[in-house]
């Protein structure tokens, strides 16, 4: 497979620093879980007065929201305790991980532009019974619409075929949102951007994520050095794992996406299985870390909205959360040379399911080139109806993975066995996988 690289910008870097920064997740829901679950817990497990104080402090951290064309303005953003009711209906949220953010440390290298190197679109169904997080490769070639420039100097011209990670430099978070809406055909109600520093702080707040590695991974570009087996990652090491491209799969960005889904799935299992969701202290730190290190759309820049979204997600079965890669291939010619070409027929199947709010399962061997099934773990297949409860983590000795408990059942059960989309790469959140080292 060709090495998928961003050739549109040059990086002036010191030896040993990765060319391309990566986020995560976050989350689904790395960043999604951090913001939504974190702020929600402040209200859910505290008294009304403590919740009011916490909401005020998190609101102060949020600052001004980013105006996104077509998205609603915040509903409250006040200082009183947020409503504890669940979000009504479904929603789509775009989480963008930026490379070369002006406020991050120079140790990550420098470019002549800030790029959206991670693009994760989260869809939650209207009945809150299933969710899908779609990772869009940074080098996927797609039309980019005309976008207002962030400095107010005018409008950047539309482009017929460009890597999607150029859209942030053209018009910031708004331009990425408009580009993803055009690519997927979905209306996006909420958007957020996070840089490397945000990933570090949020992984520290949660106490680490246990990650399985099939073979030893050593990447001199990011400084990552992991033994085979399960390690609990946080801080700089978690960021290095999420960024590594040369250390996993085939050394391409597509391999990195598969490996990142190992992290995301484990993070969601960890949040649901340990005491994170019942610890006001942990979740308050998580909410503050997220609010202080993220750029949110005006529609999301509201504590009440985030609390309601957290309520909608709290009982979602792990088996009904799919992490998938936007379908694409390398090795193309013309505008696709050295980039990622969309696989249209698979994308059409995927987004038809999402638009219809229908759950789906993934075929055998679907984890992608950067990960593989964890044969040592008693994990259920993505299509198994019995997969609603999380399995024990591969590292029983890890504090973050200890004493798992089953999540509360969803109030609305799926009506039928999910249809399988063969050829789509990804995994469900209950499926335990291991990151596959480069060269294996």
TIKEVEX-80378 format. One record per residue (C-alpha): residue in one letter; x, y negated, z negated. Coordinates in steps of 0.25 Angstrom, whole numbers, plus 2048, in hexadecimal, padded with zeros to 3 digits. Layout:
N
  marti   px   py   pz
      A    X    Y    Z
...
***
This chain:
440
  marti   px   py   pz
      X  800  800  800
      X  805  7F2  803
      X  809  7E9  7F7
      X  7FE  7DF  7F6
      X  805  7D2  7F3
      X  801  7C3  7F3
      X  809  7BD  7FD
      X  802  7AF  7FE
      X  809  7AA  7F2
      X  818  7AB  7ED
      X  81B  7AD  7DF
      X  828  7A7  7D8
      X  82B  7B1  7CD
      X  836  7B6  7C5
      X  83B  7C4  7C6
      X  832  7CE  7BF
      X  825  7C6  7C0
      X  819  7CC  7C8
      X  816  7C5  7D5
      X  807  7C6  7D2
      X  800  7C4  7C5
      X  7F4  7CC  7C1
      X  7E9  7CB  7B7
      X  7DE  7D6  7B3
      X  7D4  7D7  7B0
      X  7D2  7D2  7AB
      X  7CB  7D6  7A9
      X  7C0  7DF  7AF
      X  7C1  7DB  7A8
      X  7CE  7D7  7A2
      X  7CB  7C8  7A3
      X  7BC  7CA  7A4
      X  7BB  7D3  797
      X  7C4  7C9  790
      X  7BB  7BD  792
      X  7AE  7C3  792
      X  7B0  7CE  787
      X  7B9  7C4  77F
      X  7AF  7B9  77E
      X  7A3  7C2  77D
      X  7A9  7C8  770
      X  7AA  7BB  769
      X  79B  7B9  769
      X  797  7C8  768
      X  7A0  7CC  75C
      X  7A1  7BF  754
      X  797  7B7  74C
      X  78F  7AC  753
      X  798  7A1  74D
      X  7A5  7A8  750
      X  7A0  7AA  75E
      X  79D  79C  760
      X  7AB  798  75B
      X  7B2  7A2  764
      X  7A9  79E  770
      X  7AD  78F  76E
      X  7BC  793  76E
      X  7BB  79C  77A
      X  7B4  791  781
      X  7BF  787  77E
      X  7C9  791  784
      X  7C1  792  791
      X  7C3  784  796
      X  7BC  77F  7A2
      X  7B7  78A  7AC
      X  7BA  78B  7BB
      X  7AF  786  7C4
      X  7AC  792  7CE
      X  7A3  78F  7DA
      X  795  796  7D8
      X  797  79A  7CA
      X  78E  794  7BF
      X  793  78B  7B4
      X  795  790  7A6
      X  788  791  79E
      X  78C  78D  790
      X  79B  78C  78C
      X  796  787  77E
      X  79B  789  770
      X  790  791  76A
      X  790  7A1  76A
      X  78E  7A7  777
      X  781  7AF  77A
      X  783  7BE  777
      X  779  7C2  783
      X  77F  7CA  78E
      X  781  7C4  79C
      X  775  7C6  7A4
      X  777  7CC  7B2
      X  784  7CF  7B9
      X  790  7C6  7BC
      X  79D  7C6  7C4
      X  7AA  7C0  7BF
      X  7B7  7BE  7C6
      X  7C4  7BF  7BD
      X  7D0  7B9  7C4
      X  7DF  7BC  7C0
      X  7E8  7B0  7C4
      X  7F7  7B1  7C7
      X  800  7A5  7C5
      X  7F6  79E  7BC
      X  7FC  790  7B9
      X  7FB  792  7AA
      X  801  7A0  7A9
      X  810  7A3  7A6
      X  81A  7A2  7B1
      X  81F  7B0  7AE
      X  815  7B6  7B7
      X  81B  7AF  7C3
      X  816  7A3  7CB
      X  80F  7A1  7D8
      X  80B  795  7E1
      X  7FD  798  7DE
      X  7F3  79E  7D3
      X  7ED  7AB  7D9
      X  7E1  7B4  7D5
      X  7E9  7C1  7D4
      X  7DE  7C8  7CC
      X  7CF  7C7  7D1
      X  7C5  7D0  7C9
      X  7B6  7CF  7CC
      X  7AD  7D4  7C1
      X  79F  7D8  7C3
      X  795  7DB  7B8
      X  788  7E1  7BC
      X  77B  7DA  7B9
      X  777  7E6  7B0
      X  784  7E6  7A9
      X  786  7F5  7AC
      X  792  7F4  7B5
      X  79E  7EB  7B9
      X  7A8  7EA  7C4
      X  7B6  7E3  7C4
      X  7BC  7E1  7D2
      X  7CB  7DE  7D3
      X  7CD  7D6  7E0
      X  7DC  7D8  7E5
      X  7E3  7CB  7E5
      X  7E8  7CE  7F3
      X  7DA  7D1  7F9
      X  7D8  7C9  805
      X  7CA  7C2  806
      X  7C4  7B5  80A
      X  7C6  7A9  801
      X  7BC  79E  801
      X  7BF  78F  801
      X  7C1  78B  7F3
      X  7C2  77E  7EB
      X  7D0  77C  7E6
      X  7D2  77C  7D7
      X  7D9  76E  7D8
      X  7CD  768  7DE
      X  7D5  764  7EB
      X  7CB  76A  7F4
      X  7C7  778  7FA
      X  7D1  783  7FE
      X  7CD  789  80C
      X  7C6  796  80D
      X  7CF  7A2  812
      X  7CA  7AE  819
      X  7D4  7B8  814
      X  7DD  7B6  808
      X  7E2  7BE  7FC
      X  7D8  7BC  7F1
      X  7E2  7B7  7E7
      X  7E4  7AA  7EF
      X  7D7  7A5  7EB
      X  7DA  7A0  7DD
      X  7E5  797  7E3
      X  7DB  791  7ED
      X  7D0  78E  7E3
      X  7D2  794  7D5
      X  7C8  79D  7CE
      X  7BC  797  7D7
      X  7C3  79C  7E4
      X  7C6  7AA  7DF
      X  7B7  7AB  7DB
      X  7B2  7A6  7E8
      X  7BC  7B0  7EF
      X  7B7  7BC  7E7
      X  7A8  7B8  7E9
      X  7AB  7B8  7F8
      X  7B2  7C5  7F8
      X  7A8  7CD  7EF
      X  79B  7C6  7F2
      X  798  7C5  7E3
      X  795  7B8  7DC
      X  79F  7B6  7D1
      X  799  7AF  7C4
      X  7A5  7AF  7BC
      X  7B4  7AD  7BE
      X  7C1  7AD  7B6
      X  7D0  7AC  7B8
      X  7DB  7B0  7AF
      X  7EA  7B0  7B0
      X  7F5  7B8  7AA
      X  7F5  7B2  79D
      X  7E7  7B5  79B
      X  7E9  7C4  79D
      X  7F4  7C4  793
      X  7EC  7BD  788
      X  7DF  7C5  78A
      X  7E7  7D3  78A
      X  7ED  7CE  77D
      X  7E0  7CB  777
      X  7DA  7D8  77A
      X  7E6  7E0  774
      X  7EA  7E7  781
      X  7E5  7F1  78B
      X  7E9  7FF  78C
      X  7EE  802  79A
      X  7F1  810  7A0
      X  7FD  811  7AA
      X  7FF  81E  7B2
      X  80E  81C  7B4
      X  818  812  7AE
      X  817  804  7B4
      X  823  7FB  7B5
      X  821  7EE  7BC
      X  82D  7E4  7BC
      X  824  7D9  7C2
      X  81B  7D8  7B7
      X  824  7DF  7AC
      X  81A  7EA  7AA
      X  820  7F7  7A4
      X  816  801  79F
      X  817  810  79C
      X  80E  81A  7A2
      X  802  81C  799
      X  7F9  812  791
      X  7FE  804  78C
      X  7F6  7F9  785
      X  7F9  7EC  78D
      X  7F7  7DE  789
      X  7FE  7D0  78B
      X  809  7D0  795
      X  809  7DF  797
      X  7FA  7DF  79B
      X  7FC  7D4  7A5
      X  808  7DB  7AB
      X  800  7E7  7AD
      X  7F5  7E0  7B4
      X  7FF  7D8  7BD
      X  807  7E4  7C1
      X  807  7E7  7D0
      X  814  7ED  7D2
      X  812  7F7  7C7
      X  805  7FE  7CB
      X  7FF  805  7D6
      X  805  802  7E3
      X  80B  7F5  7DF
      X  800  7ED  7E5
      X  7F5  7E4  7E0
      X  7EA  7EF  7E2
      X  7F2  7F8  7D9
      X  7F2  7ED  7CF
      X  7E3  7EC  7CF
      X  7E1  7FB  7CC
      X  7EB  7FA  7C1
      X  7E4  7EE  7BB
      X  7D7  7F5  7BB
      X  7DE  7FF  7B1
      X  7E0  7F3  7A8
      X  7D2  7EE  7AA
      X  7CB  7FB  7A7
      X  7D3  7FE  79B
      X  7D1  7EF  795
      X  7C2  7F1  797
      X  7C2  7FF  790
      X  7CB  7F9  785
      X  7C2  7ED  782
      X  7B6  7F6  782
      X  7BC  801  779
      X  7C4  7FA  76E
      X  7BF  7EF  765
      X  7C1  7E3  76E
      X  7B3  7E0  770
      X  7B0  7E0  761
      X  7BC  7D8  75D
      X  7B9  7C9  75C
      X  7C7  7C6  75A
      X  7CD  7CD  766
      X  7C2  7C9  76F
      X  7C3  7BA  76B
      X  7D2  7BB  76E
      X  7CE  7C1  77C
      X  7C4  7B6  77F
      X  7CD  7AB  77B
      X  7D9  7B1  783
      X  7D0  7B2  78F
      X  7C9  7A5  78E
      X  7D7  79E  78C
      X  7DD  7A5  798
      X  7D2  7A5  7A3
      X  7CC  79C  7AD
      X  7BD  79E  7AD
      X  7B2  79A  7B7
      X  7A8  790  7B1
      X  79E  79B  7B1
      X  7A6  7A4  7A8
      X  7AC  799  79F
      X  7A1  79B  795
      X  7A2  7A3  788
      X  793  7A6  789
      X  794  7AC  797
      X  7A0  7B5  793
      X  799  7BA  787
      X  78D  7BE  78F
      X  796  7C5  799
      X  79D  7CD  78E
      X  78F  7D2  789
      X  78C  7D7  797
      X  799  7DE  798
      X  79A  7E4  78A
      X  792  7F1  78C
      X  797  7F4  79B
      X  79B  802  79C
      X  7AA  804  7A0
      X  7A6  80E  7AB
      X  79E  803  7B1
      X  7A9  7F9  7B3
      X  7B1  7FB  7BF
      X  7BE  7F4  7C3
      X  7C0  7F5  7D2
      X  7CA  7EF  7DC
      X  7C4  7E7  7E8
      X  7C6  7F0  7F3
      X  7D2  7ED  7FC
      X  7DE  7F3  803
      X  7EC  7EF  807
      X  7F3  7F1  814
      X  7EB  7E8  81C
      X  7EF  7DF  828
      X  7ED  7D1  82B
      X  7E8  7C9  820
      X  7E8  7D5  817
      X  7F7  7D8  819
      X  7FD  7DA  80B
      X  7EF  7D7  805
      X  7E3  7DE  801
      X  7D8  7E0  80B
      X  7C9  7E2  806
      X  7C3  7F0  808
      X  7B5  7EA  80C
      X  7AD  7F7  80B
      X  7B1  7FA  7FD
      X  7AF  7EC  7F8
      X  7A1  7EC  7FE
      X  79E  7F8  7F6
      X  7A4  7F3  7E9
      X  79D  7E5  7EA
      X  78F  7EB  7EE
      X  790  7F3  7E1
      X  794  7E7  7D9
      X  789  7DE  7E0
      X  77E  7E9  7DD
      X  783  7EA  7CE
      X  786  7F9  7D0
      X  790  800  7C9
      X  79A  80A  7D1
      X  7A5  814  7CF
      X  7B2  816  7D5
      X  7B7  822  7DD
      X  7C2  82B  7D8
      X  7D0  826  7D8
      X  7CB  818  7D9
      X  7D5  811  7CF
      X  7DE  80B  7DA
      X  7ED  80B  7DD
      X  7F1  805  7CF
      X  7EA  80E  7C6
      X  7E6  81D  7C4
      X  7DC  825  7BB
      X  7E1  828  7AD
      X  7E0  837  7AD
      X  7E4  837  79E
      X  7D7  82F  79A
      X  7C9  835  799
      X  7C4  82A  7A2
      X  7B7  82C  7AA
      X  7B6  82A  7B8
      X  7B0  81D  7BD
      X  7A4  823  7C3
      X  7A1  82C  7B6
      X  794  828  7AF
      X  79B  82C  7A2
      X  7A5  822  7A3
      X  79D  817  79C
      X  7A5  819  78F
      X  7B4  815  78F
      X  7BE  820  78D
      X  7CA  820  783
      X  7D6  818  788
      X  7E2  820  78D
      X  7EA  81A  781
      X  7E3  81E  774
      X  7EE  819  76C
      X  7ED  80B  772
      X  7E6  801  768
      X  7DE  7FB  773
      X  7D9  808  778
      X  7D5  80E  76A
      X  7C7  812  766
      X  7BF  810  772
      X  7B0  80F  771
      X  7A5  810  77C
      X  79F  803  780
      X  790  801  77E
      X  788  806  789
      X  783  7FC  794
      X  774  7F8  792
      X  772  7FC  7A1
      X  777  809  7A6
      X  77B  80B  7B5
      X  770  811  7BD
      X  777  81B  7C5
      X  785  821  7C7
      X  78E  817  7CD
      X  791  818  7DC
      X  7A0  81A  7DF
      X  7A8  811  7E8
      X  7B3  819  7EE
      X  7BF  811  7F2
      X  7BE  807  7E8
      X  7C9  805  7DE
      X  7C8  803  7CF
      X  7C3  809  7C3
      X  7B8  809  7B8
      X  7BB  803  7AA
      X  7BA  810  7A4
      X  7C4  817  7AD
      X  7D1  818  7A7
      X  7DD  817  7B1
      X  7EC  814  7B1
      X  7F4  80A  7B8
      X  7FC  811  7C3
      X  80B  80D  7C4
      X  810  808  7D2
      X  817  813  7DA
      X  80F  81F  7D4
***
